[in-house]
């Protein structure tokens, strides 16, 4: 699944530092309202309806192992 362009490493790291259950939708990039575990997967998005909301930890892990070149810079 392609990650929405508004989701950046800096944004995810800010979620990690806040440690307030941050999660975002892969599809539309909107922040999820309410607390989710950092490793949440495939939660329904309140904005677009896709089951594409993931906790920040899953996104960070995916980027650290994706090999895209962006993650290692």
N, C-alpha and C positions, 0 to 999 in steps of 0.2 A: 504494500500500500504506500502510495506517495504521501509524504508529509507536507502539510500546508506551508507555504513560503513564509508565513508570519511566525512560525515556530522556530525560534533560534536557540542556540546553546545558552546564550546569556539569559534568555527568558526562562529556560528550564533550570538553570543554576539559581536564579532568583527564587523560583518555586521551592527548590531544595533548601535554600537558606531560610525561607519563611516557614517551612515545614508545617503548612496549614492544609494539607490534603489537596494540593494543587494538581490539576489534571487539565488536559486540553484535547480538543477534537482534531484528529489527523486530517479530516476532510475539510472542515471550514475554518479551523484555527481558533475558535472561540474558547475562552476559559470555561471550565465546568463549574456550575454553581453547586456548592456544598462540598463536604469532605469526601475524598476517595483515598483509599490506600495508595501509596506510591507505586505499587506494582499492579494497579487495576488495569484490566484489559477489556476492550470491546463493550464498553458501557454506552447506552443510547444517549446521543447528544440532544439536548433540549432545543438547540437552534436549528440543526439541519435534519435531525431524525436518524442519521446513520449511527450504527453501532461502532463508532470509531473514536470514542473517548478513552484515552490511556493516561495513567499516572505518569508523573514526570520521570520516575525512575526507569520505567520501560523505554521511554523515549531516549534518555541518556544512554542506556545500555545499547539500544539499537544503533545510535550514532557512533558509539565507541567501537562497535564491531562491524560497521557497514563497509569500511574500506573505500569510502568515496573520496578521500583525500581532504575534504573539508574538515572532518572530525579531528584529523591529526595536526592541523595547523595551529 
